[in-house]
Amino acid sequence: MPLNVDISGLREAVCRMGAESVDVGTIVNLTTTPSLPIDIELGTGIKVDLSEVKTDNGLLSYQGRQILLYIQDHGDRIQEVLENEDEGNKFHIAYCRTLEDMQSQGRFERYVATNDLTGNFFITGFDGGNGAEREGGAYLKVCKNCLTKLNYQGYYDKHEARFQIFTDFDLEKFFCAYSSFFPHMPSRRAGAFDGQYTQDWREIAMLYKESKNFICEGCGVRLEDHRRLLHVHHINGVKTDNRQQNLKALCADCHRRQPRHGHMYASHEDMKQITALRRQQNLINLNSWEDVFKFADPGVHGVLHHLQHHHPELPEIGYEVKNDGGAVVAELELAWPSRSWGIAILPADIKKAETAGWRVTPVHEAVDMQATLL
């Protein structure tokens, strides 16, 4: 289990004393999941049995890791696909209608599981003329049934925007949006130090956050007691440009939503902590659907797109369900207290809220339950 230990105060003291800062993440892994053999295998792609692929939350996972599935063998079409990638087999990001049909036909074993986010898929086949084996890399397209299943970026509801959503689909952004659903985080997470900064970056970042009183310049949440969740963002994307006007203090959630930051991730626990602090500090003022999208976990945006089109009542964000004694027993991503109804990501929150008398719908079921949402 990863340890969430906030050592930013110690790191700041080291900087002030002029001593060399040591990245303890290289000694004790506090912010990332180590690369286990399974992570390395998924990076290149492995064949898996249907029984090993979990689809409990509507997404695809393998041993707690988010994956996608694709058909590697393109048969005698491989040359055509290598020349025109649009002709290739689509890859899957959710347990959609296509996979359900494949399973019923017993063809699921043809799929390969991977979490490589480059979008360049290793495919194989053979020459239709002489039968010689062929292989290569192709940028395959995402399955449209998967986009519909998740209502990704409103794909189901926004008929006029479907082509653009499909064309602009980005795997890094997709994995980032649903990072709260999975216990094992990718090696690159929001705020991680990747060696592309100047040597004095830690001290510069610390002094900048201090100058902003550890307040997020995006949503306004105060993080003085949770400094690990506050990052410093380079506005122009140049990590060596440390001019004050190019810096911005952002919480982990606001940071990962910046342009070209699809590679950043925030865990469910971090999101819950940030949301709880925003609520405590009266920062979650929901006057429009735009406000709801701003504060809600990106993993529930598919549900929100449904609600925005068909449900007039705005939900509460990060609602805390309490028992008769006033103790918080669960936190719901979306909630309508007057109806004692909510939507949640974690099974534990769902179970505890139901015990407290609430009716709770899992996120993936809510996307499929448009009639119920009405």
C-alpha positions in Angstrom: 0.0 0.0 0.0 1.5 3.4 -1.0 2.1 5.7 1.9 0.8 9.3 1.7 3.3 11.1 4.0 3.6 14.8 3.7 7.3 15.6 4.1 7.1 19.0 2.3 7.9 20.8 5.6 11.1 18.8 6.0 12.1 19.4 2.4 11.6 23.1 2.9 13.8 23.1 5.9 16.5 21.3 3.9 16.3 24.0 1.2 16.6 26.8 3.6 19.7 25.4 5.2 21.3 25.2 1.8 21.8 21.5 1.9 21.3 19.3 -1.1 17.7 18.1 -1.4 17.5 14.3 -1.8 14.5 12.9 -3.6 13.2 10.4 -1.0 10.9 9.0 -3.7 14.0 7.2 -4.9 14.5 5.7 -1.4 11.0 5.1 -0.2 8.3 5.1 -2.9 5.8 7.6 -1.4 4.1 8.8 -4.6 4.4 6.2 -7.3 3.8 2.5 -7.7 7.0 0.6 -8.5 7.3 -1.1 -11.9 6.4 -4.7 -11.1 6.7 -7.4 -13.7 3.0 -7.1 -14.6 3.5 -3.4 -15.3 6.4 -4.1 -17.6 4.4 -6.8 -19.4 1.3 -4.6 -19.9 3.6 -1.9 -21.3 4.3 -4.2 -24.3 1.0 -6.1 -24.3 0.0 -9.5 -23.0 -2.7 -12.0 -23.9 -5.3 -12.4 -21.2 -8.3 -14.6 -20.6 -11.7 -13.0 -20.3 -12.0 -14.3 -16.7 -8.9 -12.2 -15.8 -10.3 -9.0 -17.2 -12.4 -7.0 -14.7 -15.2 -4.9 -15.9 -16.9 -4.0 -12.6 -16.8 -0.3 -13.1 -17.5 -0.4 -16.9 -13.9 0.1 -17.7 -11.3 -2.6 -18.4 -8.8 -3.6 -15.7 -6.2 -6.3 -15.1 -4.8 -6.9 -11.6 -6.0 -3.5 -10.5 -4.5 -1.7 -13.5 -6.4 0.2 -16.1 -5.9 -1.4 -19.6 -7.2 -1.3 -23.1 -7.8 -4.2 -25.4 -7.1 -4.6 -29.1 -6.8 -7.3 -31.8 -3.2 -7.7 -32.6 -3.6 -10.1 -35.5 -4.8 -8.3 -38.7 -4.4 -11.3 -41.0 -3.9 -10.5 -44.6 -5.0 -6.9 -44.1 -1.8 -5.9 -42.3 -0.3 -4.1 -45.3 -3.4 -2.2 -45.9 -3.5 -1.1 -42.2 0.1 -0.1 -42.1 -0.5 2.1 -45.1 -3.9 3.5 -43.8 -4.3 3.1 -40.0 -8.0 4.1 -40.2 -8.6 0.6 -41.7 -7.2 -1.1 -38.6 -9.1 -2.8 -35.8 -10.4 -0.4 -33.2 -9.1 -0.6 -29.6 -11.4 -0.8 -26.6 -11.4 1.2 -23.4 -14.6 -0.1 -21.9 -16.7 -3.2 -21.8 -18.9 -2.1 -24.7 -21.4 -3.8 -26.9 -18.6 -5.0 -29.3 -16.8 -6.9 -26.5 -20.1 -8.4 -25.2 -20.7 -9.7 -28.7 -17.2 -11.1 -29.0 -17.5 -12.8 -25.7 -20.8 -14.4 -26.7 -19.0 -15.7 -29.8 -16.1 -17.0 -27.8 -13.6 -14.7 -29.6 -12.3 -12.8 -26.6 -9.0 -14.7 -26.6 -8.0 -12.8 -29.8 -7.4 -9.6 -27.7 -4.2 -8.3 -26.2 -4.2 -6.1 -23.0 -1.9 -3.1 -22.7 -1.6 0.2 -20.9 0.9 1.7 -23.3 -0.5 5.3 -23.8 1.5 6.2 -27.0 -1.3 5.0 -29.2 1.1 3.1 -31.4 0.0 -0.5 -31.4 2.1 -3.5 -32.3 0.2 -5.5 -34.9 0.9 -8.7 -36.8 -0.4 -10.4 -40.0 0.8 -12.1 -43.1 1.3 -11.2 -46.8 -1.7 -12.3 -48.8 0.5 -13.2 -51.7 3.2 -15.4 -50.3 2.0 -15.9 -46.8 5.1 -14.3 -45.2 4.6 -13.0 -41.7 4.4 -9.2 -41.3 4.5 -7.0 -38.3 4.7 -3.3 -37.5 3.3 -0.3 -35.5 0.0 1.4 -36.2 -2.0 4.2 -34.6 -5.3 2.5 -34.2 -8.6 4.3 -33.5 -10.8 4.1 -30.4 -14.0 2.0 -30.5 -17.0 4.3 -30.9 -19.2 1.9 -28.9 -16.8 2.4 -26.0 -17.2 6.1 -26.2 -20.9 5.6 -26.2 -20.7 3.2 -23.2 -18.9 5.8 -21.1 -20.5 8.8 -22.7 -17.0 10.1 -22.8 -16.9 13.9 -23.1 -20.6 13.7 -23.8 -20.2 11.5 -26.9 -23.7 9.9 -26.5 -25.5 13.2 -26.0 -23.5 15.6 -28.2 -24.5 14.3 -31.6 -23.0 17.2 -33.5 -19.7 16.8 -31.7 -19.2 13.1 -32.0 -16.8 13.2 -34.9 -14.6 15.7 -33.2 -14.6 13.7 -29.9 -13.7 10.6 -31.8 -11.0 12.3 -33.9 -9.4 14.1 -30.9 -9.4 11.1 -28.5 -6.2 11.0 -26.5 -5.2 8.0 -24.4 -3.3 10.0 -21.8 -6.2 12.3 -21.2 -8.5 9.3 -21.0 -6.4 7.5 -18.4 -6.0 10.7 -16.5 -9.8 11.2 -16.3 -10.4 7.8 -14.8 -7.4 7.5 -12.6 -9.7 7.6 -9.5 -11.1 4.2 -10.4 -7.9 2.2 -10.0 -5.8 1.3 -6.9 -2.5 1.1 -8.8 -1.4 4.4 -10.2 0.9 4.8 -13.3 4.5 5.7 -12.5 3.9 9.3 -13.6 1.6 11.2 -11.3 0.6 14.9 -10.8 3.5 16.8 -9.2 6.1 14.1 -9.8 9.6 15.3 -10.3 10.8 14.1 -13.7 14.3 15.6 -13.9 13.4 18.2 -16.6 13.5 21.1 -14.1 16.4 23.2 -13.0 18.4 22.0 -10.0 17.0 24.7 -7.7 13.4 24.0 -8.8 12.4 22.5 -5.4 13.4 25.6 -3.5 11.9 27.9 -6.2 8.6 26.0 -6.0 8.6 26.0 -2.2 9.2 29.8 -2.0 6.5 30.4 -4.7 3.9 28.3 -2.8 4.9 30.1 0.4 4.4 33.5 -1.3 0.8 32.4 -2.2 0.1 31.2 1.3 -0.3 27.6 0.1 -3.5 28.6 -1.7 -4.4 27.1 -5.1 -4.6 29.8 -7.7 -7.1 27.8 -9.6 -9.9 26.9 -7.2 -8.8 28.8 -4.1 -8.4 25.8 -1.7 -6.1 26.3 1.2 -3.5 23.5 1.5 -1.1 24.7 4.2 -1.8 21.5 6.2 -1.7 19.4 3.0 1.2 20.8 1.1 1.8 17.6 -0.8 -1.4 18.3 -2.8 -0.1 21.8 -3.9 2.1 21.9 -7.0 3.7 24.7 -9.0 2.7 24.8 -12.7 4.7 26.3 -15.5 2.2 28.3 -17.5 4.0 28.1 -20.9 5.0 24.5 -20.4 8.8 25.3 -20.3 10.0 23.7 -17.1 13.2 25.7 -17.0 11.4 29.1 -17.2 11.1 29.9 -13.6 10.0 33.6 -13.9 7.4 34.5 -11.4 4.9 35.4 -14.1 5.3 31.9 -15.6 4.4 30.1 -12.3 1.1 29.2 -10.8 0.3 27.4 -7.6 -2.3 24.7 -8.3 -3.8 21.8 -6.3 -3.3 18.4 -7.8 -6.7 18.4 -9.4 -6.4 21.8 -11.0 -2.9 21.0 -12.2 -3.9 17.8 -14.0 -6.6 19.7 -15.9 -4.2 22.1 -17.5 -3.6 21.8 -21.3 -1.1 19.2 -22.3 -1.2 17.6 -18.8 -3.0 14.4 -19.7 0.1 12.5 -18.4 -0.7 13.6 -14.8 -2.8 11.5 -12.4 -4.5 12.1 -9.1 -5.6 9.2 -6.9 -9.1 8.8 -5.5 -7.9 9.5 -2.0 -6.2 12.8 -3.1 -9.4 13.8 -5.0 -11.5 13.1 -1.9 -9.2 15.1 0.3 -9.2 18.1 -2.0 -13.0 17.9 -2.4 -13.5 17.7 1.4 -11.2 20.7 1.9 -13.1 22.7 -0.8 -16.4 21.9 1.0 -15.0 22.8 4.4 -13.8 26.1 3.0 -17.1 26.9 1.3 -15.5 26.9 -2.1 -17.9 24.6 -3.9 -20.6 27.1 -5.1 -22.7 25.4 -7.7 -24.8 27.8 -9.6 -24.5 26.2 -13.0 -23.5 23.0 -14.8 -20.2 24.6 -15.6 -19.5 24.8 -11.9 -20.5 21.2 -11.4 -18.0 20.1 -14.1 -15.3 22.2 -12.6 -15.5 20.6 -9.1 -16.5 17.1 -9.9 -14.1 14.2 -10.4 -13.5 13.9 -14.2 -14.4 10.2 -13.9 -18.1 11.2 -13.4 -18.2 13.7 -16.3 -19.9 11.1 -18.5 -22.8 11.0 -16.0 -22.9 14.8 -15.8 -23.3 15.1 -19.6 -26.4 12.9 -19.3 -27.8 14.9 -16.4 -27.0 18.3 -18.0 -29.2 17.4 -21.0 -32.1 15.7 -19.1 -32.1 16.6 -15.4 -32.6 20.1 -14.2 -31.5 19.7 -10.5 -27.8 20.3 -9.9 -26.1 17.7 -7.7 -23.9 18.3 -4.7 -20.3 17.4 -5.1 -18.4 15.2 -2.6 -21.4 14.9 -0.3 -20.6 13.3 3.1 -23.1 10.8 4.3 -23.4 10.6 8.1 -24.9 8.1 10.4 -27.3 8.8 13.2 -24.4 9.7 15.5 -23.2 12.4 13.1 -20.1 10.5 12.0 -19.2 10.5 8.3 -19.5 7.0 6.9 -19.2 7.6 3.1 -18.5 10.2 0.5 -20.5 10.4 -2.7 -19.2 11.9 -5.9 -22.7 13.3 -6.7 -25.7 13.5 -4.4 -29.2 14.8 -4.2 -29.8 14.9 -0.4 -33.5 15.7 -0.6 -33.9 12.3 -2.4 -31.3 10.5 -0.4 -29.8 9.4 -3.7 -26.3 9.6 -4.9 -23.7 8.3 -7.4 -20.3 7.0 -6.2 -17.1 5.4 -7.5 -15.9 3.2 -4.7 -17.9 0.1 -3.7 -17.1 0.7 -0.1 -18.7 4.2 -0.2 -21.8 2.7 -1.9 -22.2 0.0 0.6 -21.8 2.2 3.7 -24.2 4.9 2.3 -26.8 2.3 1.6 -26.5 1.0 5.1 -27.2 4.6 6.2 -30.4 4.5 4.2 -29.3 6.0 0.9 -29.9 4.8 -2.6 -26.6 4.9 -4.4 -25.8 4.1 -8.1 -22.3 3.1 -9.2 -20.9 5.6 -11.8 -20.8 3.1 -14.6 -24.4 2.0 -14.1 -25.5 5.7 -14.0 -24.1 6.2 -17.5 -26.3 3.3 -18.7 -29.3 4.4 -16.8 -30.6 7.4 -18.6 -34.2 6.5 -17.9 -33.5 6.1 -14.2 -31.7 9.4 -14.1 -34.8 11.1 -15.5 
